[in-house]
């Protein structure tokens, strides 16, 4: 019983770390896409 609880806790911890990594990567992608759009809109006004 105790091994099952420990295994479940470790599994949940690994899943949460993977989710944080994914959200961090998605945030960086969105930031770079926003910068590209801002740069492109600035170039068209010149």
KARADA-V965629 format. One line per field, one symbol per residue. phi: phi as a letter, one per 20 degrees, with the letter a starting at -180 (. if undefined). A space follows every 50 residues. Layout:
phi->???
This chain:
phi->.fffffffffffffffffffffffffffffffffffffffffffff
